């Protein structure tokens, strides 16, 4: 999962929602990305915050099957590293929000976790995220974005 030279890809909560609950073009574009992670050809990472974000609607609906699918994909059985929401990450999130006051706290936490984990790619449908220049946004809603990213990989 963490082999040398593998691209480190941070997955925002909406990436998991797209793969678990989605249908259509977004899911079609996310599937090969998640396949590469499952094959060990990319390093997938996300924050513990993702668990809380993705479970809200299934729990509200009483949808145990979907909640179980989220628990499965976020479990150690999948090669997606779960990044702790430690004090350093939360302080980095606060600093990010201080620079970008309109940014919501969950987004700031995801950005901070991505930066602290040295990810070079951030997968999210949110086009307005203030990512550092060293981090590429890959938007699964863009018809070519995921394809271009995957095509450029070795």
DRENFILO-11928 format. One record per atom (N, C-alpha, C): atom name; y, x, z; residue in one letter. Coordinates in steps of 0.1 Angstrom, whole numbers. Each point is the difference from the previous one (the first is absolute). Example, Ala and Ser with C-alpha at 12.3 -4.5 7.8 and 13.67 -1.06 7.14 Angstrom:
<recs>
+----+-------+-------+-------+---+
:  a :    py :    px :    pz : r :
+----+-------+-------+-------+---+
:  N :   -57 :   132 :    78 : A :
: CA :    12 :    -9 :     0 : A :
:  C :    12 :     9 :     0 : A :
:  N :    11 :    -4 :    -7 : S :
: CA :    11 :     9 :     0 : S :
:  C :    11 :    -8 :     8 : S :
+----+-------+-------+-------+---+
</recs>
This chain:
<recs>
+----+-------+-------+-------+---+
:  a :    py :    px :    pz : r :
+----+-------+-------+-------+---+
:  N :   -12 :     8 :     0 : X :
: CA :    12 :    -8 :     0 : X :
:  C :    13 :     9 :     0 : X :
:  N :    -1 :    11 :     5 : X :
: CA :    12 :     8 :     1 : X :
:  C :    -1 :    14 :    -7 : X :
:  N :    -7 :     0 :   -11 : X :
: CA :    -2 :    12 :    -7 : X :
:  C :    12 :     7 :    -5 : X :
:  N :     0 :    13 :    -2 : X :
: CA :    12 :     7 :    -4 : X :
:  C :     5 :    -5 :   -14 : X :
:  N :    13 :    -1 :    -1 : X :
: CA :     5 :    -4 :   -13 : X :
:  C :     0 :   -14 :    -3 : X :
:  N :    -5 :    -9 :     8 : X :
: CA :    -1 :   -14 :    -3 : X :
:  C :    14 :    -6 :     4 : X :
:  N :     4 :    -9 :    -9 : X :
: CA :    13 :    -7 :     2 : X :
:  C :    -1 :    -9 :    12 : X :
:  N :    10 :     0 :     9 : X :
: CA :     0 :    -8 :    12 : X :
:  C :     9 :   -12 :    -3 : X :
:  N :    -7 :   -12 :     1 : X :
: CA :     6 :   -13 :    -5 : X :
:  C :     2 :    -9 :    12 : X :
:  N :    12 :    -3 :     3 : X :
: CA :     3 :   -10 :    11 : X :
:  C :    -1 :   -14 :    -5 : X :
:  N :    -7 :    -9 :     7 : X :
: CA :    -2 :   -13 :    -5 : X :
:  C :     8 :   -10 :    10 : X :
:  N :    10 :    -6 :    -6 : X :
: CA :     8 :   -10 :     8 : X :
:  C :    -9 :   -13 :     2 : X :
:  N :     4 :    -8 :    10 : X :
: CA :    -8 :   -12 :     3 : X :
:  C :    -2 :    -9 :   -12 : X :
:  N :    10 :    -1 :    -9 : X :
: CA :    -2 :    -9 :   -11 : X :
:  C :   -10 :     5 :   -10 : X :
:  N :    -4 :    13 :     0 : X :
: CA :   -11 :     5 :    -8 : X :
:  C :   -13 :    -6 :     4 : X :
:  N :    -2 :    -1 :    14 : X :
: CA :   -12 :    -6 :     5 : X :
:  C :     0 :   -15 :    -3 : X :
:  N :    11 :    -6 :     2 : X :
: CA :     0 :   -15 :    -3 : X :
:  C :    -3 :    -2 :   -15 : X :
:  N :     5 :     8 :    -9 : X :
: CA :    -3 :    -1 :   -14 : X :
:  C :   -15 :     2 :    -3 : X :
:  N :    -6 :     9 :     7 : X :
: CA :   -14 :     3 :    -3 : X :
:  C :   -10 :   -10 :     6 : X :
:  N :     4 :    -5 :    12 : X :
: CA :    -9 :    -9 :     7 : X :
:  C :     2 :   -14 :    -4 : X :
:  N :    13 :    -5 :    -1 : X :
: CA :     2 :   -14 :    -3 : X :
:  C :     5 :    -2 :   -14 : X :
:  N :     4 :    10 :    -7 : X :
: CA :     6 :    -2 :   -13 : X :
:  C :   -10 :    -3 :   -11 : X :
:  N :     6 :    -5 :   -10 : X :
: CA :    -6 :    -3 :   -13 : X :
:  C :    10 :     4 :   -11 : X :
:  N :    -5 :     2 :   -11 : X :
: CA :     9 :     3 :   -11 : X :
:  C :     5 :    14 :    -2 : X :
:  N :    11 :     2 :    -6 : X :
: CA :     4 :    14 :    -5 : X :
:  C :     2 :    10 :    12 : X :
:  N :     6 :    -4 :    11 : X :
: CA :     2 :     9 :    11 : X :
:  C :   -14 :     5 :     5 : X :
:  N :    -9 :    -9 :     2 : X :
: CA :   -13 :     4 :     5 : X :
:  C :    -8 :     9 :   -11 : X :
:  N :     2 :    -4 :   -12 : X :
: CA :    -6 :     8 :   -11 : X :
:  C :     5 :    15 :     0 : X :
:  N :    13 :     1 :     3 : X :
: CA :     6 :    14 :     0 : X :
:  C :    -4 :     7 :    13 : X :
:  N :    -1 :    -7 :    11 : X :
: CA :    -4 :     7 :    13 : X :
:  C :   -15 :     4 :     0 : X :
:  N :    -8 :    -7 :    -6 : X :
: CA :   -15 :     2 :     1 : X :
:  C :    -3 :    15 :    -4 : X :
:  N :     4 :     5 :   -11 : X :
: CA :    -4 :    14 :    -3 : X :
:  C :     6 :    10 :    10 : X :
:  N :    11 :    -3 :     6 : X :
: CA :     6 :     9 :    10 : X :
:  C :    -9 :     0 :    12 : X :
:  N :    -4 :   -11 :     5 : X :
: CA :    -9 :    -1 :    11 : X :
:  C :   -14 :     6 :    -3 : X :
:  N :    -4 :    -2 :   -13 : X :
: CA :   -13 :     6 :    -4 : X :
:  C :     1 :    16 :     1 : X :
:  N :    11 :     5 :    -4 : X :
: CA :     2 :    15 :     1 : X :
:  C :     0 :     5 :    15 : X :
:  N :     6 :    -8 :     8 : X :
: CA :    -1 :     3 :    15 : X :
:  C :   -14 :    -1 :     5 : X :
:  N :    -7 :   -10 :    -4 : X :
: CA :   -14 :    -2 :     4 : X :
:  C :    -9 :    11 :    -5 : X :
:  N :     3 :     5 :   -12 : X :
: CA :    -8 :    11 :    -6 : X :
:  C :     4 :    14 :     6 : X :
:  N :    10 :     0 :     8 : X :
: CA :     5 :    13 :     6 : X :
:  C :     8 :     8 :   -10 : X :
:  N :     6 :    -6 :   -10 : X :
: CA :     8 :     7 :   -10 : X :
:  C :    15 :    -1 :     4 : X :
:  N :     3 :    -8 :     9 : X :
: CA :    14 :    -1 :     6 : X :
:  C :    -2 :    -1 :    15 : X :
:  N :    10 :     4 :     8 : X :
: CA :     0 :    -2 :    14 : X :
:  C :     9 :   -12 :     3 : X :
:  N :    -6 :   -11 :     5 : X :
: CA :     8 :   -12 :     4 : X :
:  C :     3 :     0 :    14 : X :
:  N :    13 :    -3 :     3 : X :
: CA :     5 :    -1 :    14 : X :
:  C :     8 :   -12 :     2 : X :
:  N :     0 :    -5 :    12 : X :
: CA :     9 :   -11 :     4 : X :
:  C :     3 :     0 :    15 : X :
:  N :     9 :    -8 :     5 : X :
: CA :     3 :     0 :    14 : X :
:  C :    -7 :   -11 :     7 : X :
:  N :    -2 :     2 :    13 : X :
: CA :    -6 :   -10 :     8 : X :
:  C :     7 :   -13 :    -1 : X :
:  N :    13 :     1 :    -3 : X :
: CA :     8 :   -12 :    -1 : X :
:  C :    -5 :    -9 :   -11 : X :
:  N :    -7 :     5 :   -10 : X :
: CA :    -5 :    -8 :   -11 : X :
:  C :   -10 :   -10 :     5 : X :
:  N :    -8 :     3 :    11 : X :
: CA :    -9 :   -10 :     6 : X :
:  C :     7 :   -12 :     4 : X :
:  N :    11 :     1 :     7 : X :
: CA :     7 :   -11 :     5 : X :
:  C :     7 :    -8 :   -11 : X :
:  N :     4 :     7 :   -10 : X :
: CA :     7 :    -7 :   -11 : X :
:  C :   -10 :    -8 :    -9 : X :
:  N :   -11 :     5 :    -3 : X :
: CA :    -9 :    -7 :    -9 : X :
:  C :    -8 :   -11 :     7 : X :
:  N :    -2 :     1 :    13 : X :
: CA :    -8 :   -11 :     7 : X :
:  C :     8 :   -12 :     3 : X :
:  N :    13 :     0 :     0 : X :
: CA :     8 :   -12 :     4 : X :
:  C :    -4 :   -12 :    -7 : X :
:  N :     1 :     0 :   -13 : X :
: CA :    -2 :   -13 :    -8 : X :
:  C :   -15 :    -5 :     1 : X :
:  N :   -10 :     9 :    -1 : X :
: CA :   -14 :    -5 :     1 : X :
:  C :    -2 :    -6 :    14 : X :
:  N :     5 :     7 :    11 : X :
: CA :    -2 :    -6 :    13 : X :
:  C :     8 :   -13 :     2 : X :
:  N :    11 :    -1 :    -6 : X :
: CA :     8 :   -13 :     1 : X :
:  C :    -8 :   -11 :    -7 : X :
:  N :    -6 :     3 :   -11 : X :
: CA :    -8 :   -10 :    -8 : X :
:  C :   -14 :    -2 :     6 : X :
:  N :    -4 :     8 :    10 : X :
: CA :   -14 :    -1 :     5 : X :
:  C :   -10 :     5 :   -10 : X :
:  N :     5 :     9 :    -9 : X :
: CA :    -9 :     5 :   -11 : X :
:  C :    -7 :    13 :     5 : X :
:  N :   -11 :    -2 :     6 : X :
: CA :    -8 :    11 :     6 : X :
:  C :    -6 :     9 :   -11 : X :
:  N :    -3 :    -6 :   -12 : X :
: CA :    -6 :     8 :   -10 : X :
:  C :    10 :    11 :    -6 : X :
:  N :    13 :    -5 :    -2 : X :
: CA :    10 :    10 :    -5 : X :
:  C :     4 :    10 :    11 : X :
:  N :     1 :    -5 :    13 : X :
: CA :     3 :     9 :    11 : X :
:  C :   -11 :    11 :     1 : X :
:  N :   -13 :    -4 :    -2 : X :
: CA :   -11 :     9 :     0 : X :
:  C :     1 :    10 :   -11 : X :
:  N :     4 :    -5 :   -12 : X :
: CA :     2 :    10 :   -12 : X :
:  C :    10 :    10 :     3 : X :
:  N :    11 :    -4 :     7 : X :
: CA :    10 :    10 :     4 : X :
:  C :    -5 :    10 :    10 : X :
:  N :    -7 :    -6 :    10 : X :
: CA :    -6 :     9 :    10 : X :
:  C :    -9 :    10 :    -6 : X :
:  N :    -8 :    -4 :   -10 : X :
: CA :    -9 :     9 :    -7 : X :
:  C :     7 :    11 :    -7 : X :
:  N :     9 :    -4 :    -9 : X :
: CA :     7 :    10 :    -8 : X :
:  C :     8 :    10 :     9 : X :
:  N :     4 :    -4 :    11 : X :
: CA :     8 :     8 :     9 : X :
:  C :    -9 :     7 :    11 : X :
:  N :   -13 :    -1 :    -1 : X :
: CA :    -9 :     6 :     9 : X :
:  C :    -3 :    14 :    -4 : X :
:  N :    -7 :     7 :     9 : X :
: CA :    -4 :    14 :    -4 : X :
:  C :   -10 :     1 :   -11 : X :
:  N :    -6 :   -12 :    -4 : X :
: CA :   -10 :     0 :   -11 : X :
:  C :     7 :     3 :   -13 : X :
:  N :    13 :    -3 :    -1 : X :
: CA :     7 :     3 :   -12 : X :
:  C :     7 :    14 :     2 : X :
:  N :     2 :     8 :   -10 : X :
: CA :     6 :    13 :     1 : X :
:  C :    16 :    -1 :     0 : X :
:  N :     5 :    -9 :     8 : X :
: CA :    15 :    -1 :     1 : X :
:  C :     3 :     4 :    14 : X :
:  N :     8 :    10 :     1 : X :
: CA :     4 :     5 :    14 : X :
:  C :    10 :    -9 :     6 : X :
:  N :    -2 :    -4 :    12 : X :
: CA :     9 :    -8 :     8 : X :
:  C :     9 :     9 :     8 : X :
:  N :    13 :     0 :    -3 : X :
: CA :    10 :     8 :     7 : X :
:  C :     5 :    -7 :    12 : X :
:  N :     0 :     8 :    11 : X :
: CA :     4 :    -6 :    13 : X :
:  C :    15 :    -2 :     0 : X :
:  N :     4 :   -11 :     7 : X :
: CA :    15 :    -2 :     2 : X :
:  C :     4 :     7 :    13 : X :
:  N :     1 :    13 :    -1 : X :
: CA :     4 :     8 :    12 : X :
:  C :    15 :     0 :     1 : X :
:  N :     4 :     6 :    11 : X :
: CA :    15 :     1 :     3 : X :
:  C :     7 :     7 :   -11 : X :
:  N :    -5 :    11 :    -5 : X :
: CA :     7 :     8 :   -10 : X :
:  C :     2 :    -9 :   -13 : X :
:  N :   -10 :    -8 :    -3 : X :
: CA :     1 :    -8 :   -12 : X :
:  C :    10 :   -11 :     2 : X :
:  N :     0 :    -6 :    12 : X :
: CA :    10 :   -10 :     4 : X :
:  C :    14 :     5 :     0 : X :
:  N :     2 :    13 :     5 : X :
: CA :    13 :     6 :     0 : X :
:  C :     5 :     3 :   -14 : X :
:  N :    -9 :     4 :    -9 : X :
: CA :     3 :     2 :   -14 : X :
:  C :     4 :   -13 :    -7 : X :
:  N :    -7 :   -11 :     4 : X :
: CA :     3 :   -13 :    -5 : X :
:  C :    14 :    -4 :     4 : X :
:  N :     4 :     2 :    13 : X :
: CA :    13 :    -3 :     5 : X :
:  C :    11 :     8 :    -8 : X :
:  N :    -3 :    13 :    -2 : X :
: CA :    10 :     8 :    -8 : X :
:  C :     1 :    -6 :   -14 : X :
:  N :   -10 :    -4 :    -6 : X :
: CA :     0 :    -6 :   -13 : X :
:  C :     8 :   -13 :     0 : X :
:  N :    -2 :    -8 :    10 : X :
: CA :     8 :   -12 :     1 : X :
:  C :    15 :     2 :     3 : X :
:  N :     2 :    11 :     7 : X :
: CA :    14 :     4 :     3 : X :
:  C :     8 :     3 :   -13 : X :
:  N :    -7 :     7 :    -9 : X :
: CA :     5 :     3 :   -13 : X :
:  C :     1 :   -11 :   -10 : X :
:  N :    -9 :   -10 :     2 : X :
: CA :    -1 :   -11 :    -9 : X :
:  C :    -1 :   -13 :     8 : X :
:  N :    12 :    -5 :     5 : X :
: CA :     0 :   -11 :     9 : X :
:  C :    -7 :   -13 :    -5 : X :
:  N :     0 :    -2 :   -13 : X :
: CA :    -6 :   -13 :    -5 : X :
:  C :   -15 :     1 :     0 : X :
:  N :    -6 :    12 :     2 : X :
: CA :   -14 :     2 :    -1 : X :
:  C :    -7 :    -6 :    12 : X :
:  N :   -11 :    -8 :    -2 : X :
: CA :    -7 :    -6 :    11 : X :
:  C :    -9 :    10 :     7 : X :
:  N :    -2 :    -2 :    13 : X :
: CA :    -7 :     9 :     8 : X :
:  C :   -14 :     3 :    -5 : X :
:  N :    -8 :   -10 :    -4 : X :
: CA :   -13 :     3 :    -6 : X :
:  C :     0 :     9 :   -12 : X :
:  N :    10 :    -2 :    -9 : X :
: CA :     1 :     9 :   -11 : X :
:  C :     4 :    14 :     4 : X :
:  N :     9 :     1 :    10 : X :
: CA :     4 :    13 :     5 : X :
:  C :   -12 :     8 :     7 : X :
:  N :    -9 :    -8 :     7 : X :
: CA :   -12 :     6 :     6 : X :
:  C :    -9 :     5 :   -11 : X :
:  N :    -2 :    -8 :   -11 : X :
: CA :    -8 :     5 :   -11 : X :
:  C :     5 :    12 :    -7 : X :
:  N :    13 :     1 :    -2 : X :
: CA :     6 :    11 :    -6 : X :
:  C :    -1 :    12 :     9 : X :
:  N :     2 :    -1 :    13 : X :
: CA :    -1 :    11 :     9 : X :
:  C :   -15 :     5 :     1 : X :
:  N :    -9 :    -9 :     0 : X :
: CA :   -14 :     4 :     0 : X :
:  C :    -4 :     7 :   -13 : X :
:  N :     5 :    -5 :   -11 : X :
: CA :    -3 :     7 :   -13 : X :
:  C :     6 :    14 :     0 : X :
:  N :    12 :     2 :     5 : X :
: CA :     6 :    13 :     0 : X :
:  C :    -7 :     9 :     9 : X :
:  N :    -3 :    -4 :    12 : X :
: CA :    -6 :     8 :    10 : X :
:  C :   -14 :     4 :    -4 : X :
:  N :    -7 :    -8 :    -8 : X :
: CA :   -13 :     3 :    -5 : X :
:  C :     0 :     9 :   -13 : X :
:  N :    12 :     3 :    -5 : X :
: CA :     2 :     8 :   -12 : X :
:  C :    -6 :    -6 :   -12 : X :
:  N :     2 :   -13 :    -1 : X :
: CA :    -5 :    -7 :   -12 : X :
:  C :    10 :     2 :   -12 : X :
:  N :    -5 :     1 :   -12 : X :
: CA :     8 :     2 :   -11 : X :
:  C :     2 :   -13 :    -8 : X :
:  N :    -7 :   -10 :     4 : X :
: CA :     0 :   -13 :    -7 : X :
:  C :     1 :   -11 :    10 : X :
:  N :     8 :   -10 :    -3 : X :
: CA :     1 :   -12 :     9 : X :
:  C :    -3 :   -12 :    -9 : X :
:  N :   -11 :    -7 :     3 : X :
: CA :    -3 :   -12 :    -8 : X :
:  C :     5 :   -12 :     6 : X :
:  N :     9 :    -7 :    -7 : X :
: CA :     6 :   -12 :     6 : X :
:  C :     7 :    -8 :   -11 : X :
:  N :     0 :   -13 :     1 : X :
: CA :     7 :    -9 :    -9 : X :
:  C :    15 :    -1 :     3 : X :
:  N :     4 :     6 :    11 : X :
: CA :    14 :     0 :     5 : X :
:  C :     8 :    11 :    -8 : X :
:  N :     8 :    -4 :    -9 : X :
: CA :     7 :     9 :    -8 : X :
:  C :    13 :     6 :     6 : X :
:  N :     4 :    -6 :    12 : X :
: CA :    12 :     4 :     6 : X :
:  C :    -1 :    10 :    11 : X :
:  N :   -12 :     6 :     2 : X :
: CA :    -2 :     9 :    11 : X :
:  C :     7 :    13 :    -2 : X :
:  N :     7 :     5 :    10 : X :
: CA :     7 :    13 :    -2 : X :
:  C :    -9 :    12 :     3 : X :
:  N :    -8 :     3 :    -9 : X :
: CA :   -10 :    11 :     1 : X :
:  C :     7 :    13 :    -3 : X :
:  N :    -5 :    10 :     7 : X :
: CA :     5 :    14 :    -4 : X :
:  C :    -4 :     3 :   -14 : X :
:  N :     8 :     9 :    -6 : X :
: CA :    -3 :     4 :   -14 : X :
:  C :   -13 :     6 :    -2 : X :
:  N :    -6 :     6 :    10 : X :
: CA :   -13 :     6 :    -1 : X :
:  C :   -12 :   -10 :     0 : X :
:  N :     4 :   -13 :     2 : X :
: CA :   -11 :   -10 :     1 : X :
:  C :     2 :    -9 :   -12 : X :
:  N :   -10 :    -2 :    -8 : X :
: CA :     0 :    -9 :   -11 : X :
:  C :    -4 :   -14 :     3 : X :
:  N :     8 :   -10 :    -3 : X :
: CA :    -4 :   -14 :     1 : X :
:  C :    -9 :    -4 :   -11 : X :
:  N :   -11 :    -5 :     3 : X :
: CA :    -9 :    -6 :   -10 : X :
:  C :    -1 :   -15 :     3 : X :
:  N :     6 :    -8 :    -9 : X :
: CA :     1 :   -14 :     2 : X :
:  C :   -10 :    -8 :    -8 : X :
:  N :   -10 :    -6 :     7 : X :
: CA :   -10 :    -8 :    -7 : X :
:  C :     4 :   -12 :    -8 : X :
:  N :    13 :    -4 :     2 : X :
: CA :     5 :   -11 :    -8 : X :
:  C :     6 :     5 :   -14 : X :
:  N :     1 :    13 :    -1 : X :
: CA :     5 :     6 :   -13 : X :
:  C :   -12 :     2 :    -9 : X :
:  N :     0 :    -6 :   -11 : X :
: CA :   -12 :     0 :    -9 : X :
:  C :    -5 :    14 :    -3 : X :
:  N :     8 :    10 :     0 : X :
: CA :    -4 :    14 :    -4 : X :
:  C :    -1 :    10 :    12 : X :
:  N :     6 :    -3 :    11 : X :
: CA :     2 :     9 :    11 : X :
:  C :   -13 :     6 :     5 : X :
:  N :    -9 :    -8 :     4 : X :
: CA :   -13 :     5 :     5 : X :
:  C :    -8 :     7 :   -11 : X :
:  N :     1 :    -6 :   -12 : X :
: CA :    -8 :     7 :   -11 : X :
:  C :     6 :    14 :    -3 : X :
:  N :    13 :     1 :     0 : X :
: CA :     6 :    14 :    -2 : X :
:  C :    -4 :     9 :    11 : X :
:  N :     0 :    -4 :    12 : X :
: CA :    -3 :     8 :    12 : X :
:  C :   -15 :     5 :    -1 : X :
:  N :    -9 :   -10 :    -3 : X :
: CA :   -14 :     4 :    -1 : X :
:  C :    -3 :     9 :   -12 : X :
:  N :     7 :    -3 :   -11 : X :
: CA :    -3 :     8 :   -12 : X :
:  C :     5 :    15 :     2 : X :
:  N :    10 :     2 :     9 : X :
: CA :     5 :    14 :     2 : X :
:  C :    -9 :     8 :    10 : X :
:  N :   -10 :    -7 :     6 : X :
: CA :    -8 :     7 :    10 : X :
:  C :   -11 :     8 :    -8 : X :
:  N :    -4 :    11 :     7 : X :
: CA :   -11 :     8 :    -6 : X :
:  C :   -13 :    -7 :     0 : X :
+----+-------+-------+-------+---+
</recs>
